[in-house]
């Protein structure tokens, strides 16, 4: 609250959602992790290249 002006500010509320259990099979989760890692490396190279080209 800001007492000098009589203004009240509501506090932020953050919702936390927890999943009880993922219904995915372990092998598909591992595959998704592998694919995500490959994409991350590929995208990192592309982003780096774009930044370099924008500088020139």
WOBELRA-V269028 format. One record per residue. N is the residue number from 1. NEAR is the number of other C-alpha atoms within 8 Angstrom. Layout:
n:N near:NEAR
n:N near:NEAR
This chain:
n:1 near:6
n:2 near:8
n:3 near:6
n:4 near:5
n:5 near:5
n:6 near:7
n:7 near:8
n:8 near:6
n:9 near:6
n:10 near:4
n:11 near:4
n:12 near:4
n:13 near:4
n:14 near:4
n:15 near:4
n:16 near:4
n:17 near:4
n:18 near:4
n:19 near:5
n:20 near:4
n:21 near:4
n:22 near:5
n:23 near:4
n:24 near:6
n:25 near:6
n:26 near:6
n:27 near:6
n:28 near:8
n:29 near:9
n:30 near:8
n:31 near:8
n:32 near:8
n:33 near:8
n:34 near:8
n:35 near:8
n:36 near:8
n:37 near:8
n:38 near:8
n:39 near:8
n:40 near:8
n:41 near:8
n:42 near:8
n:43 near:8
n:44 near:8
n:45 near:8
n:46 near:8
n:47 near:8
n:48 near:8
n:49 near:8
n:50 near:8
n:51 near:8
n:52 near:8
n:53 near:7
n:54 near:6
n:55 near:5
n:56 near:4
